[in-house]
């Protein structure tokens, strides 16, 4: 295993793989970057979940308000 060059291409690729929760196969975080990779991976899981929950909640509020107006 050799260190890669921290070019924008490599950093963007690593960030995308982490954020989309695809997983590591060809790049491996080392040192303190491992903590940031965990945080970014958690964001990649929690952000879509929060969006989905908010959408469901908003739909329920709309249904409640429309039934109240009738």
FENGI-V934385 format. One record per backbone hydrogen bond with DSSP energy under -0.5 kcal/mol. CO is the residue of the C=O (numbers start at 1). NH is the residue of the N-H. E is the energy in kcal/mol with one decimal. If there is no record, write none. Layout:
CO_NH_E ; CO_NH_E
This chain:
5_7_-2.3 ; 7_11_-2.7 ; 8_12_-2.7 ; 9_13_-2.3 ; 10_14_-2.6 ; 11_15_-2.4 ; 12_16_-2.5 ; 13_17_-2.6 ; 14_18_-2.1 ; 15_19_-3.1 ; 16_20_-2.2 ; 17_22_-1.9 ; 17_23_-1.2 ; 18_21_-1.3 ; 30_33_-1.0 ; 31_34_-1.6 ; 32_35_-1.0 ; 32_36_-1.2 ; 33_37_-2.4 ; 34_38_-1.9 ; 35_39_-2.2 ; 36_40_-2.7 ; 37_41_-2.3 ; 38_42_-2.3 ; 39_43_-2.1 ; 40_44_-2.1 ; 41_45_-1.1 ; 42_46_-3.1 ; 43_47_-2.5 ; 45_49_-1.2 ; 46_50_-2.9 ; 47_51_-2.2 ; 48_52_-2.4 ; 49_53_-2.6 ; 50_54_-2.5 ; 51_55_-2.2 ; 52_56_-2.3 ; 53_57_-2.7 ; 54_58_-2.6 ; 55_59_-2.1 ; 56_60_-2.2 ; 57_61_-2.2 ; 58_62_-2.4 ; 59_63_-2.3 ; 60_64_-2.4 ; 61_65_-2.7 ; 62_66_-2.3 ; 63_67_-2.2 ; 64_68_-1.7 ; 65_69_-1.4 ; 66_70_-0.7
